[in-house]
Amino acid sequence: ATQALAGGRSRGARTYRLVVSFRPGERPGAAVLDDVGEALVAAVGLAGHQRLSALHGDDNRWRLQVAVNKVHPATRK
């Protein structure tokens, strides 16, 4: 029923998630982190899609998590 109400949109996941782990003690700057996120998104064929990046480090190793909207904001595909 939900599928019918949603106008036939896909039931599959609409986000693609990527994680990058940096070497212990490695602390790239904001510009480098942005470049890494952008390059990852392009590498999986989703350049131009909306993305959200989060950086965390619960130990000595930073991790960059990137969530990408698989639905393009302009084409809706």
All heavy atoms as an XYZ file, in Angstrom:
576
protein
N       0.821     -1.195      0.000
C       0.000      0.000      0.000
C       0.863      1.255      0.000
O       0.557      2.204     -0.688
C      -0.942     -0.005      1.189
N       1.939      1.228      0.779
C       2.811      2.400      0.840
C       3.426      2.686     -0.517
O       3.533      3.826     -0.932
C       3.929      2.193      1.877
O       3.327      1.901      3.132
C       4.793      3.424      2.013
N       3.813      1.635     -1.236
C       4.414      1.810     -2.564
C       3.427      2.524     -3.484
O       3.809      3.435     -4.202
C       4.807      0.449     -3.148
C       5.519      0.526     -4.473
C       6.940      1.048     -4.358
O       7.502      1.070     -3.277
N       7.508      1.473     -5.450
N       2.196      2.137     -3.450
C       1.192      2.765     -4.309
C       1.008      4.240     -3.944
O       0.894      5.088     -4.808
C      -0.135      2.023     -4.192
N       1.018      4.557     -2.678
C       0.857      5.936     -2.243
C       2.084      6.787     -2.573
O       1.991      7.981     -2.731
C       0.598      5.987     -0.733
C      -0.727      5.393     -0.269
C      -0.788      5.382      1.254
C      -1.891      6.187     -0.840
N       3.227      6.138     -2.674
C       4.470      6.865     -2.933
C       4.653      7.156     -4.416
O       5.706      7.616     -4.826
C       5.648      6.061     -2.396
N       3.689      6.863     -5.240
C       3.794      7.168     -6.655
C       4.706      6.217     -7.415
O       5.275      6.584     -8.430
N       4.853      4.992     -6.918
C       5.658      4.001     -7.628
C       7.154      4.143     -7.434
O       7.934      3.571     -8.171
N       7.573      4.899     -6.445
C       9.007      5.063     -6.199
C       9.623      3.781     -5.652
O       8.941      2.940     -5.073
C       9.243      6.203     -5.218
C       8.936      7.550     -5.841
C       9.251      8.657     -4.894
N       8.210      8.675     -3.864
C       8.107      9.581     -2.928
N       8.970     10.545     -2.858
N       7.145      9.534     -2.053
N      10.903      3.681     -5.826
C      11.650      2.499     -5.408
C      11.563      2.266     -3.906
O      11.578      3.205     -3.120
C      13.116      2.662     -5.811
O      13.892      1.639     -5.254
N      11.518      0.992     -3.531
C      11.549      0.625     -2.124
C      12.981      0.492     -1.615
O      13.203      0.366     -0.439
C      10.846     -0.713     -1.913
C       9.371     -0.664     -2.118
C       8.779     -2.009     -1.816
N       7.401     -2.034     -2.259
C       6.595     -3.040     -2.049
N       7.022     -4.116     -1.445
N       5.359     -2.985     -2.471
N      13.939      0.468     -2.518
C      15.332      0.270     -2.140
C      15.904      1.447     -1.370
O      15.297      2.513     -1.273
N      17.080      1.246     -0.838
C      17.762      2.294     -0.086
C      18.016      3.495     -0.990
O      18.435      3.345     -2.134
C      19.069      1.762      0.471
N      17.772      4.660     -0.485
C      17.956      5.876     -1.279
C      19.246      6.600     -0.925
O      19.508      7.671     -1.435
C      16.767      6.795     -1.088
C      15.512      6.175     -1.671
C      14.401      7.183     -1.777
N      13.235      6.513     -2.300
C      12.077      6.459     -1.689
N      11.918      7.058     -0.536
N      11.070      5.824     -2.229
N      20.024      6.013     -0.023
C      21.314      6.599      0.308
C      22.408      5.564      0.123
O      22.182      4.360      0.250
C      21.372      7.113      1.760
O      21.076      6.048      2.642
C      20.416      8.263      1.977
N      23.581      6.062     -0.215
C      24.769      5.235     -0.390
C      25.744      5.722      0.672
O      25.963      6.926      0.802
C      25.332      5.460     -1.796
C      26.373      4.463     -2.222
C      25.999      3.295     -2.871
C      27.726      4.703     -2.006
C      26.952      2.380     -3.286
C      28.668      3.793     -2.416
C      28.284      2.633     -3.058
O      29.223      1.731     -3.459
N      26.323      4.807      1.424
C      27.204      5.207      2.525
C      28.621      4.737      2.282
O      28.846      3.601      1.863
C      26.687      4.655      3.841
C      25.348      5.249      4.174
C      24.817      4.733      5.460
N      23.484      5.283      5.652
C      22.920      5.387      6.815
N      23.547      4.990      7.885
N      21.711      5.892      6.909
N      29.547      5.623      2.579
C      30.969      5.347      2.409
C      31.685      5.712      3.701
O      31.297      6.664      4.385
C      31.545      6.195      1.273
C      30.862      6.024     -0.078
C      31.006      7.279     -0.911
C      31.475      4.840     -0.790
N      32.732      4.964      4.023
C      33.526      5.250      5.214
C      34.995      5.204      4.837
O      35.439      4.276      4.163
C      33.256      4.234      6.344
C      34.128      4.534      7.559
C      31.791      4.227      6.730
N      35.739      6.206      5.274
C      37.186      6.255      5.082
C      37.829      6.291      6.461
O      37.470      7.131      7.285
C      37.612      7.514      4.305
C      39.120      7.573      4.173
C      36.962      7.550      2.948
N      38.751      5.380      6.702
C      39.515      5.387      7.950
C      40.914      5.918      7.657
O      41.576      5.430      6.735
C      39.620      3.975      8.526
O      38.365      3.521      8.941
N      41.334      6.893      8.434
C      42.667      7.448      8.271
C      43.648      6.721      9.190
O      43.250      6.087     10.170
C      42.644      8.948      8.575
C      41.841      9.723      7.565
C      40.501     10.009      7.793
C      42.409     10.132      6.375
C      39.750     10.698      6.867
C      41.663     10.821      5.428
C      40.331     11.103      5.672
N      44.915      6.821      8.858
C      45.948      6.186      9.677
C      45.916      6.774     11.084
O      45.576      7.948     11.259
C      47.325      6.415      9.064
C      47.535      5.667      7.795
C      48.970      5.880      7.293
N      48.968      5.761      5.850
C      49.274      6.717      5.003
N      49.671      7.884      5.440
N      49.213      6.509      3.717
N      46.312      5.998     12.081
C      46.363      6.542     13.447
C      47.199      7.820     13.488
O      48.289      7.891     12.933
C      47.031      5.429     14.253
C      46.684      4.181     13.504
C      46.699      4.586     12.045
N      46.635      8.842     14.085
C      47.319     10.114     14.214
C      47.196     11.035     13.012
O      47.535     12.210     13.092
N      46.700     10.536     11.879
C      46.546     11.371     10.687
C      45.354     12.313     10.882
O      44.258     11.871     11.229
C      46.340     10.498      9.454
C      46.357     11.250      8.161
C      46.260     10.337      6.945
O      45.985      9.137      7.095
O      46.458     10.848      5.836
N      45.572     13.601     10.670
C      44.539     14.611     10.892
C      44.462     15.567      9.702
O      44.945     16.691      9.769
C      44.847     15.420     12.163
C      44.979     14.606     13.438
C      43.610     14.126     13.885
N      43.625     13.523     15.200
C      43.616     12.219     15.426
N      43.612     11.381     14.413
N      43.595     11.742     16.645
N      43.848     15.149      8.603
C      43.748     16.046      7.444
C      42.872     17.258      7.749
O      41.955     17.185      8.561
C      43.122     15.172      6.360
C      42.626     13.958      7.026
C      43.236     13.863      8.378
N      43.161     18.355      7.066
C      42.385     19.580      7.242
C      41.037     19.510      6.543
O      40.737     18.567      5.790
N      40.230     20.521      6.770
C      38.868     20.562      6.234
C      38.844     20.488      4.711
O      38.000     19.795      4.138
C      38.150     21.819      6.717
N      39.755     21.201      4.043
C      39.770     21.191      2.573
C      40.094     19.801      2.042
O      39.484     19.340      1.071
C      40.778     22.213      2.046
N      41.028     19.113      2.683
C      41.392     17.755      2.260
C      40.225     16.809      2.496
O      39.895     15.978      1.635
C      42.659     17.268      2.996
C      42.917     15.784      2.731
C      43.864     18.097      2.583
N      39.570     16.922      3.640
C      38.418     16.066      3.929
C      37.312     16.274      2.894
O      36.692     15.315      2.438
C      37.894     16.334      5.339
C      38.821     15.921      6.474
C      38.318     16.483      7.799
C      38.959     14.410      6.537
N      37.084     17.520      2.521
C      36.068     17.814      1.506
C      36.463     17.204      0.163
O      35.626     16.620     -0.531
C      35.859     19.317      1.378
C      34.643     19.650      0.544
O      33.553     19.094      0.809
O      34.780     20.462     -0.387
N      37.739     17.325     -0.196
C      38.228     16.742     -1.456
C      38.086     15.223     -1.454
O      37.697     14.623     -2.460
C      39.690     17.117     -1.700
C      39.872     18.575     -2.073
O      38.868     19.252     -2.402
O      41.029     19.042     -2.031
N      38.395     14.593     -0.329
C      38.266     13.134     -0.214
C      36.810     12.730     -0.393
O      36.492     11.806     -1.146
C      38.821     12.635      1.143
C      38.437     11.190      1.399
C      40.331     12.796      1.197
N      35.893     13.419      0.280
C      34.473     13.107      0.151
C      33.980     13.277     -1.270
O      33.260     12.427     -1.803
N      34.389     14.355     -1.915
C      33.977     14.622     -3.290
C      34.527     13.559     -4.247
O      33.820     13.085     -5.137
C      34.457     16.005     -3.714
C      33.890     16.485     -5.016
C      34.247     17.937     -5.301
O      34.314     18.734     -4.350
O      34.443     18.253     -6.480
N      35.782     13.167     -4.047
C      36.397     12.144     -4.904
C      35.718     10.788     -4.723
O      35.503     10.058     -5.701
C      37.885     12.031     -4.597
N      35.360     10.457     -3.500
C      34.660      9.188     -3.257
C      33.312      9.155     -3.960
O      32.953      8.156     -4.595
C      34.446      8.979     -1.753
C      35.641      8.567     -0.935
C      35.280      8.584      0.540
C      36.121      7.195     -1.349
N      32.570     10.232     -3.837
C      31.250     10.307     -4.458
C      31.375     10.179     -5.977
O      30.613      9.453     -6.619
C      30.538     11.607     -4.040
C      29.277     11.829     -4.845
C      30.223     11.572     -2.555
N      32.356     10.840     -6.551
C      32.578     10.752     -7.997
C      32.995      9.338     -8.393
O      32.556      8.821     -9.426
C      33.635     11.758     -8.428
N      33.816      8.695     -7.568
C      34.316      7.352     -7.884
C      33.203      6.314     -7.949
O      33.318      5.330     -8.678
C      35.369      6.932     -6.868
N      32.127      6.518     -7.208
C      31.006      5.564     -7.247
C      29.915      6.017     -8.214
O      28.818      5.453     -8.236
C      30.417      5.285     -5.833
C      31.448      4.647     -4.937
C      29.844      6.543     -5.203
N      30.214      7.053     -9.007
C      29.285      7.477    -10.046
C      28.151      8.365     -9.583
O      27.131      8.478    -10.261
N      28.317      9.027     -8.429
C      27.238      9.860     -7.907
C      27.627     11.332     -7.801
O      27.071     12.080     -6.993
C      26.781      9.324     -6.539
C      26.140      7.936     -6.564
C      25.872      7.438     -5.158
C      24.864      7.930     -7.382
N      28.559     11.775     -8.644
C      28.946     13.192     -8.653
C      27.714     14.035     -8.949
O      26.866     13.664     -9.755
C      30.023     13.428     -9.708
N      27.590     15.156     -8.276
C      26.444     16.031     -8.466
C      25.274     15.710     -7.558
O      24.306     16.456     -7.511
N      25.363     14.609     -6.834
C      24.305     14.242     -5.888
C      24.575     14.910     -4.546
O      25.712     15.248     -4.212
C      24.252     12.722     -5.706
C      23.707     12.001     -6.887
N      22.590     11.207     -6.818
C      24.120     11.944     -8.176
C      22.331     10.690     -8.005
N      23.260     11.133     -8.850
N      23.532     15.088     -3.767
C      23.676     15.665     -2.439
C      24.433     14.687     -1.547
O      24.237     13.480     -1.648
C      22.308     15.936     -1.836
C      21.502     16.947     -2.613
C      20.049     16.928     -2.221
O      19.473     15.873     -1.983
N      19.440     18.099     -2.171
N      25.276     15.244     -0.666
C      26.003     14.384      0.265
C      26.134     15.065      1.610
O      26.090     16.293      1.722
C      27.375     14.021     -0.264
C      28.357     15.147     -0.334
C      29.702     14.676     -0.885
N      30.531     15.777     -1.288
C      31.522     16.274     -0.547
N      31.782     15.741      0.627
N      32.223     17.285     -0.979
N      26.281     14.250      2.616
C      26.492     14.713      3.977
C      27.693     13.969      4.511
O      27.752     12.739      4.416
C      25.259     14.424      4.835
C      25.386     14.718      6.322
C      25.453     16.226      6.541
C      24.224     14.132      7.074
N      28.655     14.704      5.043
C      29.863     14.079      5.575
C      29.949     14.343      7.067
O      29.603     15.437      7.540
C      31.109     14.647      4.896
O      31.080     14.410      3.514
N      30.432     13.344      7.795
C      30.627     13.479      9.240
C      31.978     12.892      9.596
O      32.364     11.837      9.085
C      29.513     12.764      9.997
N      32.676     13.559     10.468
C      33.993     13.120     10.902
C      33.915     12.754     12.376
O      33.340     13.498     13.178
C      34.999     14.257     10.704
C      36.435     13.976     11.110
C      37.056     12.918     10.196
C      37.243     15.265     11.053
N      34.466     11.605     12.718
C      34.520     11.240     14.134
C      35.783     10.436     14.392
O      36.376      9.862     13.488
C      33.265     10.480     14.572
C      33.119      9.132     13.963
N      33.623      7.997     14.549
C      32.539      8.729     12.805
C      33.338      6.956     13.775
N      32.698      7.373     12.712
N      36.178     10.427     15.611
C      37.350      9.663     16.009
C      37.213      9.242     17.457
O      37.511     10.020     18.352
N      36.715      8.049     17.669
C      36.512      7.570     19.031
C      37.766      6.901     19.585
O      37.762      6.375     20.686
C      35.304      6.640     19.111
C      35.278      5.616     17.999
O      36.211      5.601     17.175
O      34.323      4.831     17.945
N      38.821      6.905     18.806
C      40.119      6.414     19.247
C      41.168      7.290     18.563
O      40.899      8.437     18.264
C      40.296      4.924     18.934
C      40.000      4.583     17.479
O      40.005      5.495     16.625
O      39.770      3.405     17.185
N      42.332      6.795     18.294
C      43.382      7.589     17.655
C      43.224      7.642     16.140
O      44.070      8.165     15.442
C      44.756      7.021     18.036
C      45.880      7.966     17.698
O      45.700      9.178     17.699
N      47.032      7.427     17.381
N      42.143      7.082     15.608
C      41.944      6.995     14.159
C      40.674      7.764     13.764
O      39.588      7.457     14.229
C      41.807      5.523     13.766
C      41.680      5.276     12.283
C      41.518      3.799     11.991
N      42.594      3.016     12.511
C      43.640      2.572     11.799
N      43.713      2.842     10.527
N      44.574      1.851     12.361
N      40.856      8.774     12.913
C      39.697      9.510     12.404
C      38.995      8.708     11.326
O      39.627      7.993     10.548
C      40.143     10.827     11.805
C      40.281     11.948     12.790
C      40.234     11.863     14.150
C      40.500     13.311     12.481
N      40.414     13.099     14.703
C      40.581     14.005     13.697
C      40.643     14.005     11.299
C      40.785     15.379     13.760
C      40.846     15.374     11.353
C      40.917     16.050     12.570
N      37.668      8.855     11.264
C      36.862      8.218     10.224
C      35.944      9.272      9.608
O      35.311     10.047     10.322
C      36.035      7.083     10.804
C      36.881      5.891     11.187
C      36.072      4.850     11.951
N      36.946      3.821     12.487
C      37.658      3.928     13.607
N      37.604      5.044     14.304
N      38.426      2.950     14.019
N      35.919      9.269      8.295
C      35.039     10.164      7.557
C      33.907      9.320      7.000
O      34.147      8.370      6.254
C      35.795     10.848      6.411
C      34.974     11.776      5.516
C      34.493     12.995      6.302
C      35.788     12.196      4.306
N      32.693      9.631      7.391
C      31.528      8.910      6.885
C      30.784      9.837      5.938
O      30.556     11.002      6.252
C      30.632      8.465      8.032
C      31.346      7.494      8.937
C      30.390      6.682      9.786
O      29.177      6.699      9.585
N      30.936      5.964     10.731
N      30.448      9.303      4.779
C      29.775     10.082      3.748
C      28.478      9.374      3.368
O      28.493      8.190      3.019
C      30.675     10.248      2.500
C      29.982     11.097      1.445
C      32.027     10.851      2.883
N      27.367     10.080      3.460
C      26.072      9.562      3.014
C      25.688     10.350      1.768
O      25.742     11.585      1.763
C      25.020      9.732      4.102
N      25.343      9.634      0.714
C      25.022     10.269     -0.567
C      23.580      9.951     -0.937
O      23.159      8.786     -0.875
C      25.964      9.754     -1.689
C      25.723     10.527     -2.971
C      27.417      9.841     -1.264
N      22.840     10.961     -1.333
C      21.477     10.775     -1.803
C      21.552     10.151     -3.200
O      22.105     10.748     -4.123
C      20.763     12.128     -1.861
C      19.312     12.019     -2.216
O      18.815     10.956     -2.583
N      18.607     13.132     -2.122
N      21.033      8.954     -3.364
C      21.072      8.288     -4.658
C      20.087      8.884     -5.656
O      20.172      8.641     -6.846
C      20.817      6.785     -4.494
C      22.000      6.084     -3.836
C      21.728      4.698     -3.308
C      21.260      3.659     -4.207
N      21.123      2.338     -3.584
N      19.163      9.687     -5.154
C      18.207     10.367     -6.036
C      18.787     11.750     -6.347
O      18.980     12.559     -5.452
C      16.824     10.498     -5.357
C      15.864     11.227     -6.266
C      16.288      9.127     -4.969
N      19.072     11.994     -7.622
C      19.670     13.268     -8.018
C      18.678     14.402     -7.775
O      17.487     14.268     -8.099
C      20.078     13.235     -9.497
C      20.952     14.358     -9.895
N      20.450     15.607    -10.207
C      22.308     14.438    -10.011
C      21.457     16.403    -10.507
N      22.596     15.735    -10.386
N      19.123     15.515     -7.200
C      18.187     16.582     -6.836
C      17.501     17.241     -8.035
O      16.385     17.722     -7.916
C      19.057     17.596     -6.090
C      20.459     17.306     -6.507
C      20.495     15.833     -6.828
N      18.128     17.237     -9.201
C      17.537     17.875    -10.378
C      16.710     16.908    -11.204
O      15.594     17.225    -11.633
C      18.624     18.506    -11.242
N      17.241     15.708    -11.433
C      16.563     14.760    -12.311
C      15.569     13.856    -11.583
O      14.735     13.223    -12.219
C      17.566     13.853    -13.034
O      18.235     13.042    -12.058
C      18.575     14.667    -13.819
N      15.718     13.786    -10.257
C      14.896     12.897     -9.422
C      15.061     11.415     -9.778
O      14.207     10.603     -9.522
C      13.413     13.272     -9.479
C      13.119     14.667     -9.038
C      13.207     14.749     -7.541
N      12.759     16.078     -7.105
C      13.149     16.607     -5.984
N      13.952     15.985     -5.198
N      12.724     17.801     -5.654
N      16.168     11.107    -10.454
C      16.457      9.707    -10.821
C      17.668      9.207    -10.091
O      18.506      9.919     -9.669
C      16.689      9.591    -12.308
C      15.446      9.915    -13.093
C      15.695      9.738    -14.561
C      14.421     10.091    -15.310
N      14.540      9.933    -16.714
